[in-house]
């Protein structure tokens, strides 16, 4: 599946990508349940809209992958492509870390951006994932604070009170 994402990048279907959400947390902390694979993408059109996802869905169909609602079904895994909808997400994609998954390089949002995105977006599940990353001691807190400050995210981090 990750090889398909690499192919999308090589064929310029997306300019760049990074795994986000619960799957990204798996690269840094304890396993967590998730239904799909969230992939943040920088799009060739530069326009983060639903219409700009059309070429991605069309490419997937030509490769033999089904589309189910907003998901591409890549080797049976629901994959949701999320256009970089703001500066924080675009930065998270650009600053993604390269991991190895069974010999395949995979771009994954770093822990600091995962926490910042969770705090920006909100919601109990996302905050739980942020806490999980902070507890796993994989977050560089000064770097995280710089990201939060740069993007105007006002948050008190556990352990900072």
N, C-alpha and C positions, 0 to 999 in steps of 0.2 A: 504494500500500500504506500509506504513512504517513497518507494521508487517512482510511483505515479506522480507524486508531488514534485519530485526532482525533474521528471520529464516535463511537467507543466511549466516549470521555471526555465528549463533548457529551451523549450519551444516557444517561450515568451507569451504563454497563455496568461501567466502572472509574471510580474517583474521580480517579485520576491515573495516569500511566505515564511510563516513561523507557526508552529503548533502552539495553541493556547489552551485555556480552560483546564479542566480536570486532567486531561491527558498530559498536559505540560507539567502539572504538579507531580505526576508519576516519575518524572525524570529527576526530581529533587527530594521527594518526601514519600511518606507511606502511601500505599495504594488507596484510591478512592473510586467510588462507583461513578460511571458515566455512561451515557447512552450513545454519544456520538463523538466524533473527532472535530474539534473546532480548529480551523485554519484561518489565521489572519493573513490577508494578502494585499500587496501593493499592485494595483491594476495598471495595465498599459494605458488605459484611457485617463488615468489619474482621477477619475470621477467615482467616488464611493456611493454608487446607487444600485438599486436592484436591477435596473436596465443594463448596467455595466457588467452584470454577471452573465448575461446572455451568451457571450462568446465562450465562457468557461463551461456552461452547460452544453453548448453545442459541441465543443471539443470533447467533453466526456462521452457524449453519445457516439461520436465518430470513433472513440476508442473502445466502445462496447460496454460502457458503464451506464447503468440505469440512473434516472433522476427520479427521486421520490420527494415531492413537495420541495423544500429548500435544500435537500440533501442529495449529494452524489453518492451512489452506492458503489464503493470501490472495494472489490473483492469481499463483498458482503458487509462492509463497515460503512455506516452512515457518516459522511463527511460534509460538514457545513463550512463553506467558504464565506468568510466575513471580510468585506472590503475594509481597508483601514479608514475608519470613519472619523478619526480625529488625529491630532498631532501626537497624542500619547500612544495610540495604537501604531501609527506609522513609525514612531521611534522604537517601539517594542519589536517590530519586524526588523528594522535596520540593525538593532543591537542584539538580535537573537544569537543564542549560543549554538554551536554546532556539536551535536552528539552523534554517537555511533549506535545504530540499532541493527544488530546482527549483520554488520558489514555495510550498512547503508547509512550515509550521512543524513542527519535529520536536523533541521533548524527548529529550535525550541525557544520560546520567549523565556528570558532569564527570570530568576525568582523576584528580583526587585520590581521589574515591570509587571509580573503577575500580581504581586501584592498591590501595586499602584492601580492597576486595572480593576482589581476586585474592590478597592476602596472607592474608586471613581464611579463604578457601576452600581455598587451596593448589592443588597440582597444577602440573606442569611447564608446560603450555600457558598457564595463567593467570599464572604467574610470568614467563613469556616476554613476555606482553602488558604486564605491569606494567613490566618492564625497558624494553620498547619505548617506552612513554609517558615514562618517566624519561629515556631517551636522546634523545627528541624535544624535550626541554626545554619541555614544556607543563604540567608539574606544579609547582604552588606548594608547595615542600617544607615550609615552616612550617605551611601549612594542612593538608597531608597528615599531618604529625606530630601536629597537634591532633586530627585525626579518629582516627588510630590510638590515641592516648592516651585519647580519650573512649570508645572502644569496646573498650579493653583488648587491643589487638592489638600484641603484642611482635614487632617486626621491625627488623632492621638494613637500612637502605636502601643500595643501591650508591652509593658516593661518600661515605657517612657513616662509614666505618670508619677 
